Amino acid sequence: MSRARIRLAIAAAAAVLAAGTLPAAASAQPAPGAGPSARHQQPHWQQPAETIRRIPLQGAVNVRDIGGYRTYTGGQVRQGLVYRSDALSKLTAADITTVSGLGLKKAVDFRIPMEVQYDGADRLPPGLSATARPISDLGLYGTLVGAIGSGDPVKQEQMLGGGRAEAYMRDIYRTFVTSPENRAQFAATLREIADGGQAPLLYHCTSGKDRTGWMSYVLLRALAVPEATAERDYLASNTFRGAYDAQVRAGLKQSGRMQNPDLLIPLQEVRQDYLDAATVRMEADYGGFWGYLTQGLGLDLRTLAKLRSRMVR
């Protein structure tokens, strides 16, 4: 393969994982209709249609304020303190102005070095630098580079078809529970949020859906947000990323890099069974969510109390 074709393959793979430019959407949209799993019943005190507060940007499509959710203790998660996002490497000048208005004091980047190398470093307001806190993707990014770069539909099917992409995703989610290194990165972020000295804080990965999605799910549940609500927040990435991801697949097919770009859908989406893979592992290893917080992440009662005091009103 020529150098030019290699560069094209890498760029295509990066495009699969990194948000590009889309028209800005409304800043506040209702939570998508992907409801909770059947095992969760909606309690009487839970509002049925809480608003997900999306930050409209041109160069990132999955940026949100995690505040606004009601807790089962009768409180509400404070807005303007913690944001979740996809990669910020494609922000426009106008986007940077918008992000500057958030008053961020810290930006945590969960991407691995290979992602940063190919996608680019975050574009942030002056005076703000990203804190690298890589969380393993089990080689997913490299797998995509290889699969798309090959241009070989047989190889792509062998690598991603037949349920292999879905199995890959479930394995990644299990490492959010089983990997000591991954747990340490999540725990460090939660401690910083609890401390409050670096708020407002933003954390992100590449698509803002898996590593960022798990981080947000854990944070919301630690704040006493109902599990079903935390799940809906997690699943909302499909709504915010859907149009862009479809454009990526269409572009790969048109360019001839993939005959069947739908092979990428399991990697582009969040799914309940991916989340379940992590929570089932959590139950097995720690007996439940509380055990994961205190034993797996090593958060003591004082830190958890500070977290709720800072984040819930």
N, C-alpha and C positions, 0 to 999 in steps of 0.2 A: 504494500500500500504506500502511495506517495505521501510526502509530508503534508501536502495540501489536503489530501483525503483524510489523513489522520487528524489534522486540525478540524476538518469538517465534522468528523465523527465525534470528537471530544466536545465540540460546540453543541452538537445535537444532543449528546448525553447530558450535558450541563443544562440544556434548555428543558429537558424532561424534569429535572429536579429543582430548578431555580425559577422563581416567578419572574415574568417579564412585564411588558407594558400592556395594560388594559385600561379602558376608560374607567374613571373613578365611579364608584357606586355610592349609594346613599350611606351616610355615616352611621345610621342606626337602622338595623334591619331586624325583623322578628326572627326568633330562633327557627331554624328550618324544621320541616315537618317530620324529619326522621325521629320518630319517637323512641322512648326507652324500650329496653327489651321486655319481653313478656313477664319476666320474673319480678319486675318493678311495678308496683301500683302507685299511682299519684296520690300522695297524702292530701287531706283536705286543706292543709295550710299552705300548700305549694301553689303559687300562681301558675296558671296553665300556659301562658305565653310571655315569658320574660324576654326582654329585649337584649340581643347581643349587640354590643357597641363596637362596631367596626370603624376603623380609621381609614378614610378613603385616600389611597395613594395611587399614583400611576405606575410605579416601579415595584410594587409589592401588593399582593391581593388578599393576604390573610392576616392583616394587622388588626388587633382588637384590644380593647380595655377589658380586663377580666372582671371588673367591678359591676355591681348592679344586681347580682343574684341574691335572692333571699336564702337565709339559712333556716334550718329546722329549729333553731333556738329563738327565732323571731327577729334576728338581726338582718343586716344587709351588707354585702361586701362593698367596701368603699371604692369609689371610682377615682381614676387619676393617679393610682399608686403603682400598679403592675400592668404591664402590657405584654402580649404574646405576638409573635410575628413569624413570617417567612423571611428569607434572606433579604438583606437591605443593600445588597451590592449593586442593584440596578435603580436606585432611587434617583429621581430627577431633581433639579434645583428646587422646583416647587415642593417636591416631597420633603426635601431636607428642611425647608422652611416650616412645613407642617410638623415634622418630627421635632424640630427645635421648640415649637410651641408646647410640646408635651412636658418640657422641663426635665428631661431625663438626666439622671446622675450616673446611671450605669446601664450598659448594654452587654448582655451575656450571650456569647455565640457558642452553640452546641455543635457546630459543624466540625468534622475532622479536617486535618490539613489538606487532604486531596480536594475536598469540596471548595475550600477557600482558594486553593491554587487555581482551579479551573473556573469557578464562579466569580472570584474577586472578593476583596475585603469589603466590609460594610462601608457604605457612604453615610457618614454621620455628621451632625452639626459640629462646628468648630469647638474644640475643647473636650470632645467626647470620643473616647477610643473604646473599641470592643474588647471585652475580656474573653479570651479563648478558654472554653471549658468543654473540650470535645467529648462527645458521647458516641460510642461505637455504633456503626451501622452494619456491622458484620460483613463489611466488604460490598454492600449493596451498590454504592456509587461506582466502584470499580467494575462490578458485574455489568452495570448498565453501559459503561464506556465500552466494555468488551463486546457486549451483545449488539449494541447499535453500530459500533465501529466495524464490526465484521461485515455488515451489509448482507449477511447470509441468512435467509429465512429459516433454513433447516437448523442452523446453530441457534438462532433466536428462539425457535420453538423448543429446542432441547434445553435451553437455559431457563426459559421463562414459562413455557407451556405446561399443560398437564397438571396444573395445581402447584407447580414448583414455585411460582412467584408468591402465591398465597402462603405457602409453607415458609418461605424465606421471611415474609413479614411477621408471621407468628413467632418465628425464632428470634427476630430482632426484639419484639416486645417482651419476650421472656427474659432477655438480658437486662431489661430495665429493672428486673427484680433480682436476677441471679448474679450479675456482674458487680463485684465490689467497686470497681472503678466507676461504673455508671452510677451506682448508688451514691458514691461520694460526690459526684458532680451535681446530682439532684439535691442532695442534702445541703451542699454549700450554698446553692441558690436559695433554698428555703430559709437557711439561717440568715442570709443577707436580707431577705424580705422581712423576717421577724425582727431583725435589728433596727430596720427603718432608717438607718443613717444614709443609705444610698438610694432612697426612693425620691422620685419615681424610677422604677427599674423596668427594663425590657429584656426578655430572653427570646431566643429564636434558634431555629435550625435552618434547613434549606427550604423545605416546603411549608414549615410551620404546622405540621400535622401529626408527626409520630413522636419524636423526642419532645418537641414542644407540646404536643397534645397530651402526652403522659404527664409531663411536668404540670400542666394546667389542671388535669384531672386530679392529680395528687393534692395540689394546692387547694383547689376548691373543696375537695372532701375534707381536708384538714381544717378548713374554715367552717365546717358543719353545713356546707351546701349539700342538699340531698343527692344521693348517688345518681338518680335518674336525670337530674339537672346537669350534673357533671358529665354524664354520658352525652347528653344533647349538645353540650358545648364542644365536646370532642368530635362528634359527628358533623358539626357545622362546617368543618373544613371542606367537606364534599360540595356544599353549596357555594362557598366562596372561591374554591379553586376549580370548580367544574368546567366553566367556560374556557378558562385559560388552558387547562389540561387537554381539553378536546382540540383546541387549536394546535397544541404541540403534536398530538397524534396525527392530525391532518397534515401538518407540515412535514413530518417524517415520512408519511406515505407518499406525498407529492414529490418529495426529494428523491424517492427511491431507496431510502435507507432502511425502511421496514415495509414489507408487504402486508403484515398484520400488526399494526401498531396497537391494536386492542390488547395485545399481550401485556402492555404496560399498565392497563387499567388497575389491576390489583396492587401495583406499586404506587400508583398515583392517588388512590383512594384511601380513606380511613374506613374501617369496618368494625362492626361490633365484635366479631370473632377475633380480631386482632387484639382489641382491648381485653376481651375475655381470656386470651392466652396469658396475658400478664396477670390478671386478677386471679385466675385459677392457680398460677404459679405462686402468687402471693399468699393465697390461702394455704397451699401445701407447705411452703417454707416458713411462714410466719403466723399462721393461724388466722389471718385476716388483715384488714387495713391498719388497725392500731398497732399490731405487731410489726408490720412493715415500717411504719413511721418510727417506732421507738427502737426496734432491734435492727431492722434492715438499714434505715437511714440514720440511726443513732441520735434521734432528736429527743431531748429530755422534756419533762413536763413544763419546765420554765420556758423553754424555747417555744413550745407549742402554745402556751398561754400568751406569750408575747406576740406570736404570729396572729392569733385571733384578736388580740387587743389592738394591734396595728391596723388590721385589715377589715375588721367588722365593726359596724356602728349600730 
